[in-house]
Every structure is written in C-alpha cells, then in structure tokens.
Amino acid sequence: MTALGTAPPPPRDEPLLAIACPGCHAALAAPAGGPARCPLCLSGFMVPAAPRPRPAAAAEAKDEAEIRRLSREERAVRRGRRNMVMLFSGVFVLMALVLILGTRRARRRR
C-alpha cells in the first residue's frame, strides 16, 4: 500500500509508448495497440501498435544489400561528388601551401 492507502497498479506486459495527445498535444505514456484517454483534456484516441524490433544481424544485412544494389546512375552521381570533393580539397591544400611556403624575392637596390 502507498501513503494514500491505494495499491500500486499491477505491472503491465504490453509496452508503453511515448505519444502526444491529438487533442491537447500533451506528452503521454500509453499501452501500445489499444484505446487511451488523455487525463488532461479527456479526449479518447487509439494508440498504434508497438513497432517490432528488427534483429540486428538482419538489419545490417539489409543495409549492406541496399548499398550493393545501387543503380548505375546512383554510382555515377556518388563518383562525381567524390571527384568534386577531392578536387576542391586538393586546390585548398595547394593554395595553403603556396601561402605558407611562398617566398618573396628580394628586390635589389641599384
């Protein structure tokens, strides 16, 4: 029993989702996949089902497969971007070297 004389609610097996009330936009935690009622504005709404977690190995394999399946056009676009980045970084490094290591010729006085 708690200090107010009421028993704590029993633990729930279904996961709680952090959602916003569609009526007043209050932050709520509600059980997934069922009806809920906002305690502030008393509007009722349905809570979506909890997303199923993907196994980590399957998720990584899917990401690798998507990378391998790049179309010819996507590969050409990525190659073009990579070439532009390399060109600009090369020009930047060259300019920095010229500014840092550049020498001034001494003028001879007659």
Secondary structure, 3 states (H helix, E strand, C coil): CCCCCCCCCCCCCCCEEEEECCCCCCEEEEECCEEEECCCCCCEEEECCCCCCCCHHHHHHHHHHHHHCCCHHHHHHHHHHHHHHHHHHHHHHHHHHHHHHCCCCCCCCC
